Amino acid sequence: MGMLYLCATPIGNLEDITYRVVRILNEVDIIGAEDTRNSIKLLNHFNIKTPMTSYHEHNKVEKAKYLVKQMQEGKNVAIITDAGTPGISDPGEELVRQCYEAGIQVTSLPGAAACITALTMSGLPTRRFAFEAFLPSDKKEKARILEELKNETRTIIIYEAPHRLIKTLEELKNTIGNRRVTLCKELTKRYENAMLTTFEEAIEYYEENEPKGEFVLVIEGRSHEEIDEENKQEWLAMTVEEHMEFYEKQGISHKDAMKMVAKDRGVSKRDIYAQIDVK
């Protein structure tokens, strides 16, 4: 059988392509491209003559079957996206899935990815992050995801187009609060820019300055301390007896329930015992 190569291509600056990607694109039998009109410019720049076929969101299932058949017949296939790493917020994942089902070997050639590029230059924590790509266009689905992000403690990464930027910033602020955010645009290109600010300040800025270029939003996660304090206030709204009953109804022993109640309320176990004993 042939093999599938996921080839990362530049997200702007053409120098951000690896020697290995150029070699593989020359050596494979077919290149599947998200937009052949866009990708031909890249191939011409590196003098790559390999035949291309379109592989995009609207034909991903049927074209994947065709490409799998080509690999089953011994041909090697490379997949490239318009920019960045295939499979990240693009239809490449469907082809990868079908390849595994057919027993075809898959490898990924690392390179540029806008989400990682933005994260590393954001000035926000990088150890843990949640990648959401573009938020859904469906209102109910978008509302559900925004609600999920409300208590997300990891750094959040979202892609957005310039004409939707202000609306998205407003929706984020209204749902998850006025967090810090780094807005990265035109990554690796001539007018690359990164601005560490807040939702409120960003909205105010872009209401006066028309958004231009593709954006990556790197958003501060919610602090554990803030969540703990909010939870504590919810517990304190209960009486100690109600708090104890909450745990004991779950089959937790009286002794262990006292420990958990004390921890929730930020007091000692002795304080909880004293309150129960008095009453």
C-alpha positions in Angstrom: 0.0 0.0 0.0 0.9 3.6 -0.4 1.1 6.1 2.5 -0.6 9.4 3.5 1.6 12.4 4.3 0.1 15.3 6.2 2.3 18.2 5.0 2.3 21.5 7.0 2.6 24.6 4.7 3.4 28.2 5.6 0.7 30.3 7.2 2.1 33.5 5.5 5.9 33.6 5.1 6.9 31.1 2.5 10.2 30.6 4.2 8.3 28.7 6.9 8.3 25.4 5.0 10.6 22.5 5.9 13.0 20.8 3.5 11.3 17.6 4.2 7.9 18.9 3.1 9.3 20.2 -0.1 11.0 16.8 -0.8 7.8 14.8 0.0 5.6 17.0 -2.1 8.0 16.3 -5.0 8.1 12.6 -4.4 4.4 11.7 -3.8 2.1 10.6 -6.6 -0.8 12.9 -5.8 -1.3 16.1 -3.7 -4.7 16.7 -2.2 -5.2 20.5 -1.7 -7.9 22.4 0.1 -7.9 25.0 -2.7 -5.9 24.1 -5.8 -5.9 27.7 -7.0 -4.3 28.8 -3.8 -1.9 25.9 -3.5 -0.6 26.2 -7.1 1.2 29.4 -6.1 3.0 27.5 -3.4 3.9 24.6 -5.7 5.1 26.9 -8.4 7.3 28.9 -5.9 9.1 25.7 -5.0 9.0 24.2 -8.6 6.9 21.2 -7.5 5.2 19.5 -10.5 3.3 16.8 -8.7 -0.4 16.5 -9.9 -3.0 18.0 -7.5 -6.6 17.2 -6.8 -9.1 19.2 -4.7 -9.9 17.9 -1.2 -12.1 20.3 0.8 -14.9 20.5 3.2 -17.7 19.8 0.6 -16.1 16.7 -1.0 -14.1 15.3 2.0 -16.0 12.1 2.4 -16.2 11.0 -1.3 -12.8 12.3 -2.2 -11.3 10.6 0.8 -12.6 7.3 -0.5 -11.0 8.0 -3.9 -7.6 8.9 -2.3 -7.8 5.8 0.0 -8.3 3.7 -3.2 -5.3 5.3 -4.8 -3.2 4.4 -1.7 -4.5 0.9 -1.7 -3.2 0.6 -5.2 0.3 1.6 -4.1 0.3 5.4 -4.6 1.6 7.8 -2.0 -0.6 10.8 -1.2 0.2 14.2 0.4 -2.5 16.5 1.9 -2.0 20.2 2.2 -4.3 22.9 3.6 -4.6 26.5 2.5 -2.2 27.4 5.3 -0.8 25.5 8.3 -1.1 21.9 9.4 -3.7 19.6 7.8 -6.2 18.2 10.2 -6.3 21.3 12.4 -9.6 23.0 11.8 -9.8 21.6 8.2 -11.2 18.4 6.5 -7.9 16.5 6.8 -9.2 14.5 9.8 -11.8 12.7 7.7 -9.1 11.3 5.4 -6.9 10.3 8.3 -9.9 8.4 9.8 -10.6 6.5 6.6 -6.9 5.7 6.2 -6.8 4.1 9.7 -10.0 2.1 8.9 -8.3 0.9 5.7 -5.0 0.0 7.4 -3.0 2.7 5.5 0.0 4.2 7.3 -0.3 7.9 8.1 2.5 10.3 9.1 2.5 14.0 9.8 5.3 16.4 8.7 5.4 19.1 11.3 5.5 22.8 10.5 3.5 26.0 10.9 0.2 26.1 12.9 -1.4 29.4 13.6 -2.8 28.3 17.0 0.7 27.4 18.3 2.3 30.4 16.8 -0.2 32.7 18.5 0.0 30.9 21.8 3.7 31.1 22.1 3.8 34.9 21.5 0.7 35.7 23.5 2.2 36.5 26.8 -0.4 34.2 28.5 0.2 30.8 30.1 1.2 28.1 27.6 1.4 24.9 29.6 -2.3 24.1 29.3 -4.6 25.3 26.5 -7.9 24.6 24.9 -8.2 25.0 21.1 -11.7 25.9 19.8 -10.8 27.0 16.2 -13.8 28.9 14.8 -16.9 29.2 17.0 -20.0 27.5 15.4 -22.3 29.6 13.3 -25.4 27.9 14.8 -26.6 30.1 17.7 -27.6 27.3 20.0 -24.3 25.4 19.5 -22.3 28.5 19.9 -24.1 29.4 23.2 -23.4 25.9 24.5 -19.7 26.1 23.8 -19.5 29.6 25.2 -21.2 28.3 28.4 -18.6 25.5 28.6 -15.8 28.0 28.3 -17.1 30.1 31.2 -15.2 27.9 33.8 -12.3 26.9 31.5 -9.1 27.3 33.4 -6.8 26.6 30.5 -5.7 29.3 28.0 -8.3 29.3 25.2 -7.5 29.7 21.5 -10.1 30.8 18.9 -9.9 31.8 15.3 -11.9 34.6 13.9 -12.4 36.5 10.6 -12.2 40.3 10.7 -15.9 41.0 9.8 -17.0 38.9 12.8 -14.4 40.0 15.3 -16.3 42.7 17.3 -19.4 40.6 17.6 -17.3 37.6 18.8 -15.4 39.7 21.4 -18.8 41.0 22.7 -20.2 37.5 23.0 -17.1 36.3 24.8 -17.1 39.3 27.2 -20.9 38.9 28.0 -20.5 35.1 28.6 -17.1 34.5 30.2 -16.4 38.0 31.6 -13.8 40.7 30.8 -10.7 38.5 30.5 -7.3 39.3 29.2 -6.9 38.4 25.6 -4.0 38.6 23.0 -5.3 39.4 19.5 -2.8 38.1 16.9 -3.3 38.9 13.3 -1.4 38.4 10.0 0.9 35.9 11.7 4.4 35.6 10.0 3.4 38.2 7.4 4.6 41.7 6.9 2.0 43.4 9.1 2.0 40.8 11.8 0.7 42.2 15.1 0.0 40.9 18.6 -1.9 43.0 21.2 -2.3 41.9 24.8 -5.4 43.7 26.2 -8.9 42.9 27.6 -12.2 42.2 25.8 -13.5 45.7 26.7 -10.4 47.5 25.5 -10.3 45.4 22.3 -13.9 46.1 21.5 -13.4 49.9 22.1 -10.2 49.8 19.9 -11.8 47.9 17.0 -14.9 50.0 17.0 -12.6 52.9 16.1 -10.2 50.9 13.9 -11.6 48.6 11.3 -10.4 45.0 11.9 -8.2 43.7 9.0 -6.6 40.3 8.5 -7.3 36.9 10.0 -7.2 36.8 13.8 -6.2 34.3 16.4 -7.6 35.1 19.9 -5.6 33.8 22.8 -7.8 34.1 25.9 -6.8 34.0 29.6 -8.4 31.0 31.4 -10.4 31.5 34.6 -8.3 31.3 37.8 -8.8 28.4 40.2 -9.0 30.9 43.0 -11.9 32.7 41.4 -13.8 29.4 40.9 -13.0 28.3 44.5 -14.3 31.6 45.9 -17.5 31.4 43.8 -18.1 27.9 45.0 -17.4 28.9 48.6 -20.0 31.6 48.3 -22.6 29.1 47.0 -21.8 26.8 50.0 -22.0 29.7 52.5 -25.5 30.5 51.2 -26.6 27.1 52.7 -26.9 26.4 56.4 -24.3 24.0 57.8 -27.1 21.4 58.2 -28.1 21.7 54.5 -24.5 21.4 53.5 -24.0 18.3 55.6 -27.3 16.8 54.2 -26.0 17.4 50.7 -23.1 15.0 51.2 -24.8 12.5 53.5 -27.6 12.0 50.9 -24.8 10.7 48.6 -23.9 8.0 51.1 -20.9 9.8 52.5 -20.3 9.1 56.2 -21.1 11.8 58.8 -17.4 12.1 59.7 -16.2 12.5 56.1 -19.1 14.9 55.3 -17.9 17.2 58.1 -14.4 17.2 56.6 -15.8 18.1 53.1 -18.1 20.8 54.5 -15.2 22.3 56.4 -13.1 22.4 53.3 -15.9 23.9 51.2 -16.5 26.7 53.7 -12.8 27.4 54.4 -13.0 26.6 58.1 -11.8 23.8 60.4 -13.6 20.6 61.0 -13.8 21.6 64.7 -15.8 24.7 63.7 -18.3 22.5 61.8 -18.6 20.1 64.7 -19.2 22.9 67.1 -22.0 24.4 65.0 -23.7 21.0 64.6 -23.2 20.2 68.3 -24.7 23.5 69.4 -27.8 23.0 67.4 
